[in-house]
Each structure stands twice: as structure tokens, then as C-alpha cells.
Amino acid sequence: MALKTVALLHPGEMGAAIGACLCGRGLRVVWASAGRSAATRYRANAAGLEDLGALERALGVADIVLSVCPPHGALALAREVAGHGFKGVYVDANAVSPATVRNIGRVLETAGATLVDGGIIGPPPIPGVSSRIYLSGGRARDIAAVFAGSNLEAIPVEGAAGAASALKACYAAWTKGATALLAAIRALATHEGVEAALLEEWKRTQPELPKRSEVVTAQARKAWRWIGEMEEIAASFETAGLPAGFHLAAADLYRRLEGFKDGTTAPALAEVTAAFTRGAPKRKAASGGRRKSSKQREELEHSRPRFKFGTAAIKRDATKRLRSLKRS
């Protein structure tokens, strides 16, 4: 089957750049503007994408669907596409766990479509910048050929759908996980008044870390996109019998940076560390609820089970979060 028309869902910063790569290869790249923002419309137009308005129209002409969206929306988008009866090749290029990819595959195969799993590593592939998309699944090599000669290098990997996402998860577990960890260390050092001493020690023994620990400032405006990715990575670790807590904590840290979303300039490191230590926004009390008296609060505190130190408590908390993720 010739693969000549691609429906791109949805052209954010990464998706629009990939769409431009495909247009440069001579493919017809369509998208559906219904419900999309003015910023998305601008990106799509600049990339040379053809707007067909409704999703159903875009799917109706497409040989390939390319899904590039925040991780938490990947499964729902696949269900929507399957609901329209799409029977071509569906490339899920989202930062999700292998288990999520396999769920997406089952949804699509029921509708008659073929899944190719994709994992993108690197920045948006604009002129002068080369990135990679790893592909797995039955038609991985066919999809790789579609990108041949573009700014996005397509690399088939052995294995069924899930292999490419596993590779992406392993890569991002370090890059984005380490970014969160180092920034949190700077926040702790600042809180304890030892930041200057820590930086001096790093310069002596870990000279790459002072600069590396400030990478988060350039990423803070899009940290909201990484919350779901860290949770998907945590789920991947748990499935493999490994502790998930590292990346649940990273998700929590990135959640605390949501206030920087859509900012026009990168925040200073001090702003980022302050957001970390302030923590997530506190939930408001239910409307009409009355404040407990000091005696009531004291009685409640004494009735609560005391916190137990050790890994068991951490593991219980991680398990609760992962169950919540799986239900969503």
C-alpha cells in the first residue's frame, strides 16, 4: 500500500516541525483545525499543512495517522480515531509506557488499523537540527522510509509495538528525571543555606553539574508536558518490578512548575526552586465546611496512625499513585 497522505494529530511545536519534514519529502500532510487554538493554527499554516477542518475528513483521506500529543491524551485520541473507522497505519509517537502503547494497539486493531510505535528523541526537527524517531511494530520499516532524507532520522528497532516506547522511556528517565533531581537538589541546598558550598564542591569533583543543574530554567515553560511522561515512566518501572518512586517524585516536581506554562521568558533558577519548595497548590476546603476547633484538631491528630519510617510507606504511596494512573 502506497503511503502518500498523512493526517497529523495535533501540530504542537514538535508535531508541526515533523509535519514540515514530511511536507519537504513531498507528502500531503493534512490536519483538523476544529477545536484547535489560534497558536496551533499558526504553527500548522507555517509548516505547510493542509487544513481539512474536521477530524473525520482528515482521516478519510489519510494513509497514515501520526499522533503527537501530551501523554495523558494518547489513548483517548486513539479511541477517537478508531471510532471513525480508520483502517490505515497509525503511528503513536507519544511519550507513553509500553503497556499504554499495547492498549492503544488493541483499540486500533479492533477497528482494523495497524499500529506502529514511535519514540521521539531530541528537539523539534527544524532546519539545522536533527532528531530521531525510533519505530517498532510490523510496518516500522515502511514508516521509516517515509522520513528518509528529512531532518527527522527514522530508526527501526527490533520488536513489536512497545519497543520504541520502552527505548524512549529509558532515555527520558535519565534526561528529564535527572533535570528534576538536580533542580530539586539546588532547591534543598538553597533552603538549607549551603548552595554556595555545594557549587564549589561540584566544581571540584563534578564540574559539569553546576550548569546541568540549571537546565530546568530553559525547560520550565513546558514542564507541564512532562508530568504525564514521568508517570508513564513510573508505570514502566513498576511493570518491570522496579521502584516507581523516582519518577513519581519527578512528576510532582514538574507539576509544581505548571505556573510557568506559556511564559514568554525563561524563569530564573531562584524562581524555579521557590516554586519547588512552595509545593503544589493547596486544595480549598469544601464550600460550607466549618473550621475545626483546636481541641478537635488535637483529638484528630492523636487518632491518626503515626507515620512509620522506611520504604514501606513510600511504596504504599507510589502504589496508590500508579493505581490512579492506570484507572485514568
N, C-alpha and C positions, 0 to 999 in steps of 0.2 A: 504494500500500500504506500503510495506516494505521500510524503508529509510536507505539505506546502503552506498550510494556513494554521496559525497559532492563535488561540484565544488566551490572552494574558489576564490573570486574575490575581491580584489587582496591582496596578502600576504605582507602587510607592517608590521610594528612592532607589531601592535595589531592583524592583521589578521593571521600572521604566528604563533603567540602564541595560538590563537584559533584553528588553524589547527592542531597544535601539540596536543592539548587537544582531538580533535576528533580522531586523529590517535591513541592516547593512549586508546581510547574507542573501537578500533578495526574497525573503519570505513575506507573505502577507500576515501582518500581526494586527489582530482586532481586539477590542475590549468593550466593556459595557459601562457606560457612564452613569446609568441610573443609580441615584443614591450616593454618588461619589462627590467628594468635596471639590471646590474650585482649585485647590492646590494640586489635587490628583489630576484633574482635567488639564491643567497647565503642563504637568510633567508628561502626561501621555501625548499631548499635542507636540511638545518639544521633541519627543522621542520618535515621532512619525507614526504613531499608532492610529489605526482606523476605528473610529467610534461607531459602534452599531447600536448604541443606546441600551437595549435590553439584554440581559444575560442570555435569554433563550435564543435571540437572534445570533449572538456571538457563537454560542455552542453549535448552532445549526450549520455554520459554515466551516467549523474548525475540524482539523485532523488531530491536533494536539491541544490539550489544555495545559497551561503552565500556571500552577498555583504558587504564588509568593505572597504570603500574608503572615501576620503575627501568629505564633504557635497555637495560642488558645482558640483560634478560629479555623484551624486547618481541617479538622474532622467535620465541622458544620458546613464548611464550604464544599467539601467532597460530597456530602449528603445532598446539598442543593444541586450540584451538577448531576449527580446520579438521578435525582428526582426529575430532571429534564430529559432523561433517557440518552445521555451522551454515551457513545459506543466507541470512541476513538482511544488515543493514548493520553493518559492523564499523568502529568509529571508533578509530583508533590515535592517542591523544593523548599519546604519549611523546616525550621529547626525543631523537630519533634523526635520523640523516642522511637526506637524500632517497633515497640509494641503499638504505638499510635499509628505508625505507618501501616502495620499489618491490619489494624482495624479499618483504616482508610481503604486498603486494598480489598477487604471483604465487602465493604459498601459498594465500591465501584464495580467489582466483578459481578455482583448480583445484577447490576444494571447493564452489563455487557461491555464495560470499558476495560482497558488494560492499564495497570499501574506501573509506572517507572518511578523509583525512589531517587530523590536528588538531595545532595547536601552541599550547600554553597560555602566556600571558604575564601575569605578575602573581602575587600571593599567593593562597592558597585563598579562594574567593569566599564568605565568610561575610557575614551581615547587616552593612551599613555599609561593606563592602569590595567594590569592583567589579574584576573581572579580565576578560581577553579570551581567547577561543579562536578562532584563525584556522582556517578549514576549506577544503580543496580536494578536488577529485575530483567525479565525476559527480553524487552526491547531497548535495553540500555545502550547498546551499540548503535542502534538506529537513531536514537535521540542524540547521542554524541556526534554523529555525522552532521546533524542539523546545525551544530555550533562550530563546525570545523572552520578554522581560519579567522574566527572572531576574537574579541577581547576576552571572552569567557571560554577558558580551556575546559573542555568536557572530557572527563576521565572515567571510563567504565571500570567498575571493580567487581571482583568475583562475588557471587552470592545472590540470593533472592532479594526482593524488596525488604528493606530494613538494614542492609549492609551499609549503604551510603549514609543513612541517618546515624548509624552507630559510629561511623568514622567522624562525622560532623560533631556528634555529641562528645566523643573523646577529645577532639581538638578544642572545642569551646569550653569543655570542662576545665581545661587549663587556662586558656587565654582570658576568657571572661570571668572564670572563677578566681583566677589569680588577681585580676584587676580589682575585684570586690574585696578580696582578702587584704591586699596591700593597702588599699584606701582605708579599710577598717582599722588596720594597724596604725596608720597615721592618725586616725581619729582617737584611738586609745592613747597613743603617745602624747597627743595634744592635751587630752583630758587629764593625764597624769603629770603633765609638765616636763616630759622628758623627750620631746620631739627633737630638739637641737642635738642632744646627746645621741639619740638613735641615728640621726642622719650622719653624724660624724663617724659612728661605728660602721654604718653601712658603707660610707666612702672608703673606709679602710679594708673592709672584708667582703662587701657585696656592692661594688661600685656601680653596678647597673640599676640597683634598686631605688635610689632617690628619684631618678627620672621616671622609672617604671611605675612608682607609686603615685605619680601624678597623672597617669594616662586617663584616669577616671574623669578628669575635668573635661576632656575633649569628648567623652562618651556620655556625659550626664544627661544631655538633652534627649538621647534615645535609649536611656536605661530602662524606660518603661517597656520597651520591646523585649527586654531580656528577662523579665520576671518569669514569663511562661516558659522561656527556653531553659532557665535554671531549674524550674520544676520538672520539665520533661527530662532533663539530665539526671535529676534526683531519682525519678522513676526508673530510668535506665539502670542506675547503680543498684537500686533495690532489687530489680528483676534479676540482676546478676549475683545477688546475695551479698552486695557490698553496702556499706553505710551510706545513707542518702543525706545525712545532716549537713555535710559541707555545702551542698548546692541549694538546699532549702534555706540555709543562712544567707547565701549569696542572693537568692530571690528576695529575701526580706530586705537586704541592704539596697537592692535596686528599687524595690517598692518605695523606699524612703526618699528616692530621688525623683519620684513622679512629678514633683512640683517644678522641675526644670524642663519638662516636656514643652517643645515648641519655642524654647527660648531663642533669642536672636544672637546671643553671645555665650561662649563657654563660661561657666562659673569659675570662681577661684577655688582652690583646694580647700580653703578655710570654710567656704560656703557648703561644699560637699560634706566635709567632716562634721560640720554643725548639723546638717540635715540627718546624718547618720545617728548622731548622739541624741537628737531630739526624738527620734523614733517615729514609728508610724502614727498617723493621726488617731487621737483617742476617740472612741465611739461616744456619741452623746447618749445621755440617759433617756430612756423611753419617755415619750410625752405623758405628762400627768403623774410621773413617778415621784415619790417623795424621798428626800434625803434621809438616810438612816441616822439615828442619833449616835452619839459617841459610845453609849452603852451597847446599842445594837451592833455597831461595828466591832466592838471588843468581843462580844459574845460570838459573832460570826467568825472572827479571826481564830478564836480558841477552838471552834468546832471544826475548822478546816484541818485536813491531814497535813502534817508538817512535810515540807519539801525534803526529799531524800537525795543526797548527793550520789553521783555516779552516772554511768552510761545508761542505766535502765530508764531513767526519767527522760533523757534526751531521746532515746529510741522510741518511747511511747509517744512523745510529741511529734517526732518525724513520721511515725506510722499514721497518726491522725491526719497530718497534712497530706500524706500520699493517698490515703483513702478518699479525702476530699477531692484531690486532683483527679483520681480515677472516676469518681462519680460525675465530674463536670463534663 
